[in-house]
Amino acid sequence: MSDFGGLDTAEHLGGAFREAFPQWQEFRQAVAARARYPEFNERRALQQVLMSDLAHRIIADQGLGWLLIGSLALPARPAEGDWPADFGVPGITDIPQQYVMPRSAFDLDLCASAVTDPDPGRAADLYRDAVEGAVRRVAALPGHTGSAHGIGLGGLVRSTAGELNIFPNGQVMGIVTATPVDPRFGPRHTPTVDDPIPIEIDIKPPAKVAVTGGPDTAHRPVAPIDLPGFTPFQPPLNPAVNQLADKLTLLTGKPRGLRGEGDRPWHRYKDVYDAYFMLRTCRIDADHMREAVKNNWNLGPMGMDRVPVPYRFYGQDSNGPEPVVPWKEGLDALRAGSPQLHQYPGWDGMREALGAFMDSLPAAPAGSTWVPGQGWRLQHAQTTSETTRAPGVSAKAARSRSTTPDGPRRRPSGGPATPPPAPGAAPQQERGRGHGR
């Protein structure tokens, strides 16, 4: 039994965990025994469990209205029964495809949605103090030893966080490093037993996280590895309509993000995969989606007042005024580092699917829902128990309904500045581990 047994009192961990995994290697071997596929390997599973442990600790104060946002939420979104039979990796039966098929996300994006104030300056100060305090409470400063501060995962890791990037709007970003340690000697002497595992955190303020129609319920935990004594992490989610609207909006404007490529054309290639995953697997409310797209906060910073009609990726060809973005090459490079993405269509297929969805959205009947594999469906109560379905909108029909071929209308430049990158972070589309938003 670890000497940390009485010190690591997190509610999501019970004594059964420490009894099952008195040492890091025993824990790691248990995870590796499940995560044994190229598409869902040990590295990906370890990161998910460590992020779950860290997230449990950060959001211990439930009164702050915590939401999970970003790509880590993707496995928890699809409802049971909506998974398409042709979207998966053959031969994997003990890890649900909901966990296998999303792009690997190795960062933790959260929002404390209840920390608000009518005065923007006061709201930013409140948010910064609450969020920084939550992170500092569970992650020690680098080199800090001699106490239980930062000890997590039942004593198996010590979490540290150096300088955090804190922005004027209250957003907090940084790297929390989980270092596997030997727990047998107590907190005063914790020898390192394995390579440190970095977790990027990005805790956005409510002003950057729209909630249209209320938070979504997670249909499953974010990690599929069941561990004795470990409560799975299954928090409320930022609505799917807002996550999807963010991605589809960002793809149409000048690339914005925390990591650029200097003067080389680039874009947020990861968002193409994430958006395609959502269209294939998630139900989308048409009315809420229209609202989320129309009011998307990214439009202003990109100098636009709406997405292009017909839908068009920024720099997708030489017909636009902007530089051509190497979409195919960028997507292929990201695909090369994530074997599960080999099951996705190529650039042309994903571009057509996302464009058809957006072009069909304005004409989707009020009250209808996007059903994966079926398109827009209208269900309403009848005098009997039956429901009525509205016909799905095909890609061809969607394109024919798009009667305004002009590109996006531009706003004057100016908008909120994009925060600078966290120290030492790699370009988002080349990180190998993937970058989630």
C-alpha positions in Angstrom: 0.0 0.0 0.0 1.3 3.5 -0.9 2.2 5.9 1.9 0.0 8.4 0.0 -3.1 6.4 0.9 -4.2 8.9 3.5 -3.0 11.9 1.5 -4.6 11.4 -1.9 -8.2 11.9 -0.7 -9.8 12.8 -4.1 -13.4 11.7 -4.2 -13.0 10.0 -7.6 -10.4 7.5 -6.3 -11.1 4.7 -3.8 -8.9 2.4 -1.9 -9.5 -0.3 -4.5 -7.4 1.7 -6.9 -4.4 1.9 -4.6 -4.7 -1.8 -3.7 -4.8 -2.8 -7.4 -1.9 -0.5 -8.4 0.6 0.1 -5.7 3.2 1.0 -8.3 3.2 2.9 -11.6 4.3 -0.1 -13.7 1.4 -2.2 -12.6 -1.0 0.6 -13.5 0.7 1.1 -16.9 0.6 -2.6 -17.7 -3.1 -2.8 -16.9 -3.7 0.1 -19.4 -1.4 -1.4 -22.0 -3.3 -4.7 -21.8 -6.4 -3.0 -23.1 -5.0 -0.4 -25.4 -3.1 -2.7 -27.7 -4.1 -1.4 -31.1 -2.3 1.1 -33.4 -5.6 3.1 -33.5 -6.0 3.1 -29.7 -2.6 2.5 -28.1 -1.1 2.7 -24.7 0.1 6.3 -25.1 -3.4 7.5 -26.1 -5.1 5.6 -23.2 -2.6 6.7 -20.6 -3.1 10.3 -21.6 -6.9 9.9 -21.3 -6.7 8.4 -17.9 -4.3 11.0 -16.6 -6.4 13.8 -18.1 -9.5 12.3 -16.4 -7.6 12.3 -13.0 -6.4 15.9 -13.5 -9.9 17.1 -14.6 -11.6 15.4 -11.6 -9.3 17.4 -9.3 -9.5 20.8 -11.1 -13.4 20.7 -11.2 -13.8 19.5 -7.6 -15.6 22.8 -7.0 -18.8 21.9 -8.8 -20.3 25.3 -8.1 -18.2 26.9 -10.9 -20.4 25.3 -13.6 -17.6 23.3 -15.3 -18.1 22.1 -18.9 -15.8 19.9 -20.9 -15.1 21.4 -24.3 -12.7 20.5 -27.1 -12.0 17.3 -28.9 -11.5 15.2 -25.7 -15.3 15.3 -25.5 -15.9 13.7 -28.9 -16.0 10.0 -27.7 -18.7 11.0 -25.1 -21.0 12.6 -27.7 -22.6 9.9 -30.0 -25.8 8.5 -28.6 -26.2 4.8 -28.4 -27.7 3.4 -31.6 -26.4 6.2 -33.9 -23.0 4.7 -34.7 -22.7 4.0 -38.5 -21.7 0.5 -39.4 -19.3 1.6 -42.1 -17.3 4.0 -39.9 -14.8 2.1 -37.8 -11.7 0.0 -37.6 -12.4 -3.7 -38.4 -11.2 -6.2 -35.8 -11.5 -4.0 -32.7 -14.3 -5.3 -30.6 -13.2 -4.7 -27.0 -12.7 -0.9 -27.3 -15.9 0.8 -28.5 -15.5 2.5 -31.9 -16.6 5.8 -30.2 -13.2 5.9 -28.6 -11.2 4.5 -31.5 -12.4 6.7 -34.4 -12.0 10.3 -33.1 -8.8 12.1 -33.8 -6.5 11.7 -30.8 -6.9 14.6 -28.5 -4.1 15.1 -25.9 -5.1 18.4 -24.3 -7.7 19.3 -21.7 -10.1 22.1 -22.6 -12.5 23.2 -19.9 -14.8 26.2 -19.1 -16.0 27.4 -15.7 -19.3 28.6 -17.1 -20.8 30.0 -13.9 -17.9 32.4 -13.2 -19.4 35.5 -14.7 -20.0 39.2 -13.9 -21.8 42.0 -15.9 -18.7 44.0 -15.9 -16.2 42.5 -18.4 -13.1 43.6 -16.5 -14.4 42.3 -13.2 -15.5 39.0 -14.9 -12.0 38.5 -16.3 -10.5 39.1 -12.8 -12.9 36.7 -11.2 -12.3 34.0 -13.8 -8.6 34.3 -13.7 -8.5 34.0 -9.9 -10.9 31.1 -9.8 -9.3 29.1 -12.6 -5.7 29.8 -11.6 -6.5 28.8 -8.1 -8.1 25.6 -9.2 -5.0 24.6 -11.2 -2.5 25.7 -8.6 -4.4 23.7 -6.0 -3.7 20.4 -7.8 -0.4 21.1 -9.6 2.8 22.0 -7.7 5.5 24.3 -9.0 8.3 22.5 -10.8 10.9 21.1 -8.3 8.5 21.3 -5.5 8.9 18.3 -3.1 8.4 17.5 0.5 4.6 17.6 0.6 1.6 16.0 -1.0 1.0 19.0 -3.2 0.5 17.8 -6.8 0.3 14.2 -5.9 -2.4 12.4 -8.0 -3.5 9.1 -9.4 -3.4 7.5 -6.0 0.2 8.6 -5.4 1.5 7.3 -8.7 2.2 10.7 -10.3 3.2 14.2 -9.2 1.6 17.0 -11.3 3.5 20.2 -11.8 2.8 23.4 -13.6 5.3 26.2 -14.4 4.3 29.6 -15.6 0.7 29.8 -16.8 -0.4 32.0 -19.7 -3.1 34.2 -18.3 -4.9 36.5 -20.8 -6.8 39.8 -20.3 -10.2 38.0 -20.7 -9.3 35.5 -17.9 -8.4 32.6 -20.1 -5.7 30.3 -18.5 -3.4 28.1 -20.6 -0.3 26.1 -19.8 1.3 22.7 -19.5 0.7 20.4 -16.5 3.3 17.7 -16.4 2.4 14.4 -14.8 5.6 12.6 -13.6 5.3 9.0 -12.6 6.9 8.5 -9.2 7.6 5.7 -6.7 5.0 6.2 -3.9 6.6 3.9 -1.3 8.6 6.6 0.5 5.9 9.3 1.0 5.9 12.8 -0.4 9.4 13.8 0.8 11.1 11.4 -1.5 9.4 10.6 -4.8 11.9 9.1 -7.3 10.9 9.4 -10.9 10.1 6.0 -12.5 9.0 6.8 -16.0 9.0 9.6 -18.6 6.9 12.6 -17.7 3.6 13.0 -19.6 2.6 16.6 -20.5 -1.0 17.7 -20.5 -1.9 21.0 -22.2 -4.7 22.8 -20.4 -6.8 25.5 -22.0 -9.5 26.9 -19.7 -11.6 29.3 -21.6 -13.9 32.0 -20.1 -17.7 31.9 -20.8 -17.3 34.8 -23.3 -15.5 32.3 -25.6 -17.8 29.3 -25.0 -21.4 29.6 -26.3 -24.0 27.4 -24.8 -27.0 27.2 -27.2 -29.9 25.3 -25.7 -28.1 24.2 -22.6 -25.1 21.8 -21.9 -25.1 18.3 -23.5 -25.1 15.2 -21.4 -22.2 12.9 -22.0 -23.3 9.5 -23.1 -20.2 7.8 -21.8 -16.9 8.6 -20.0 -14.1 10.3 -22.0 -11.8 7.2 -21.5 -12.9 3.5 -22.1 -10.4 1.9 -19.6 -12.3 0.7 -16.5 -10.1 0.7 -13.4 -11.0 -0.5 -9.9 -11.7 2.3 -7.6 -11.5 5.0 -10.3 -14.7 6.9 -11.0 -14.9 7.6 -14.8 -14.8 11.2 -15.9 -18.2 12.0 -17.5 -18.9 15.7 -17.1 -21.4 18.0 -18.8 -20.4 18.9 -22.3 -20.4 22.1 -24.3 -23.3 21.7 -26.8 -22.4 19.8 -29.9 -24.0 22.6 -32.0 -21.5 25.1 -30.6 -18.5 22.9 -31.0 -19.5 22.0 -34.6 -20.3 25.7 -35.4 -16.9 26.8 -34.1 -15.1 24.3 -36.3 -17.1 24.9 -39.5 -16.9 28.7 -39.0 -13.1 28.7 -38.4 -12.5 26.7 -41.5 -13.9 29.4 -43.7 -11.8 32.4 -42.6 -8.2 33.4 -42.3 -6.4 30.7 -40.1 -6.6 31.6 -36.5 -5.0 29.6 -33.7 -2.3 29.5 -31.2 0.3 28.0 -33.5 1.0 29.2 -37.0 3.5 28.3 -39.6 5.1 31.6 -40.2 4.6 32.7 -43.8 3.6 29.2 -45.1 0.0 28.7 -46.0 -1.7 26.5 -43.3 -5.0 26.0 -41.6 -6.7 24.1 -38.8 -6.6 20.7 -40.5 -7.7 19.0 -37.3 -11.0 20.7 -37.4 -11.9 19.0 -40.7 -11.5 15.6 -39.1 -13.4 16.6 -35.9 -16.3 18.1 -37.9 -16.6 15.1 -40.1 -16.6 12.8 -37.1 -19.5 14.8 -35.6 -21.6 14.7 -38.8 -21.2 10.9 -39.0 -22.0 10.2 -35.4 -23.9 13.0 -33.6 -27.4 14.3 -33.7 -27.6 18.0 -34.4 -30.6 20.2 -33.7 -31.3 22.4 -36.8 -32.7 25.4 -35.0 -29.8 25.5 -32.4 -27.2 24.9 -35.1 -28.5 27.8 -37.2 -28.3 30.1 -34.1 -24.8 28.8 -33.2 -23.5 29.5 -36.8 -25.2 32.9 -37.1 -23.9 34.2 -33.8 -20.5 32.4 -33.8 -18.0 34.6 -31.9 -15.2 33.7 -34.3 -16.8 35.6 -37.2 -15.8 39.0 -35.8 -12.1 38.3 -35.2 -12.0 36.9 -38.8 -13.5 40.0 -40.2 -16.7 38.3 -41.4 -20.4 38.6 -40.6 -21.4 35.2 -41.9 -20.0 32.0 -43.3 -19.8 31.8 -47.1 -22.8 30.7 -49.1 -22.3 28.3 -50.7 -20.0 26.9 -48.0 -16.4 27.3 -48.9 -13.1 26.5 -47.1 -10.6 29.4 -46.8 -8.1 29.1 -49.6 -9.6 25.8 -50.9 -8.7 26.7 -54.6 -7.3 29.5 -56.7 -10.7 31.1 -57.3 -10.6 33.0 -54.1 -8.8 36.2 -53.2 -6.8 34.5 -50.4 -3.7 32.3 -50.7 -4.3 28.7 -51.6 -4.1 26.5 -48.5 -2.6 23.0 -49.1 -5.6 21.2 -47.6 -4.9 17.8 -49.0 -1.3 17.8 -48.0 -2.1 19.1 -44.5 -4.8 16.5 -44.0 -2.7 13.7 -45.3 0.2 14.7 -42.9 -2.2 14.7 -39.9 -3.7 11.3 -41.1 -0.2 9.8 -41.2 0.3 10.1 -37.5 -3.1 8.7 -36.5 -4.0 5.3 -38.0 -7.7 5.6 -37.2 -7.9 8.6 -39.6 -7.1 6.2 -42.5 -10.8 5.2 -42.2 -11.9 8.8 -43.1 -12.4 9.9 -46.7 -9.8 12.1 -48.4 -9.9 15.8 -48.8 -12.5 15.8 -51.6 -14.9 13.6 -49.7 -14.7 15.5 -46.4 -15.0 18.8 -48.1 -18.1 17.6 -50.0 -19.7 16.2 -46.8 -19.1 19.3 -44.7 -20.2 21.6 -47.5 -23.4 19.7 -48.2 -24.3 19.8 -44.5 -23.8 23.6 -44.2 -25.6 24.3 -47.5 -28.6 22.2 -46.4 -28.8 23.8 -42.9 -30.8 27.0 -43.9 -33.6 24.9 -45.5 -33.7 22.2 -42.8 -37.3 22.2 -41.3 -37.9 24.0 -38.0 -37.7 21.5 -35.2 -35.7 19.0 -37.3 -32.6 17.0 -36.3 -29.6 15.9 -38.2 -29.5 12.1 -37.8 -26.2 10.4 -38.8 -26.6 8.5 -42.1 -30.1 9.9 -42.7 -29.9 13.6 -42.9 -32.5 16.1 -41.5 -35.5 14.4 -39.9 -38.6 16.0 -38.4 -40.3 14.2 -35.6 -43.4 15.4 -34.0 -46.2 13.9 -31.8 -49.1 12.3 -33.7 -52.4 11.1 -32.4 -50.8 7.7 -32.5 -47.4 6.7 -31.2 -45.9 7.0 -34.6 -43.5 9.8 -35.8 -43.3 11.5 -39.1 -40.0 11.9 -40.9 -39.1 14.7 -43.2 -37.0 13.7 -46.2 -33.2 14.0 -45.7 -31.4 16.6 -47.8 -28.9 15.2 -50.3 -25.7 16.9 -51.2 -26.9 17.6 -54.7 -30.2 19.2 -53.4 -28.3 21.2 -50.8 -26.0 22.6 -53.5 -29.0 23.5 -55.7 -30.6 25.5 -52.9 -27.5 27.7 -52.4 -28.5 30.8 -54.4 -25.9 33.3 -53.2 -22.5 32.3 -54.5 -20.7 35.3 -53.2 -18.0 34.8 -50.6 -18.0 36.0 -47.0 -18.7 39.6 -46.3 -15.8 41.1 -44.5 -15.8 43.3 -41.4 -13.2 45.9 -40.7 -10.1 44.4 -39.1 -9.8 44.6 -35.5 -11.5 42.0 -33.2 -10.0 40.3 -30.1 -6.4 39.3 -30.5 -5.5 35.6 -30.5 -3.6 34.6 -27.4 0.1 33.8 -28.0 1.2 30.1 -27.8 2.1 28.4 -24.6 5.8 28.1 -24.2 7.3 25.2 -25.9 4.2 24.2 -27.8 4.5 22.6 -31.2 2.5 23.6 -34.3 -1.1 22.3 -33.8 -1.3 20.3 -37.0 2.1 18.6 -36.5 2.0 17.7 -32.9 1.5 13.9 -33.4 -0.6 13.8 -30.3 -3.2 15.9 -31.9 -4.6 19.1 -30.7 -8.2 19.4 -29.5 -10.5 22.2 -29.3 
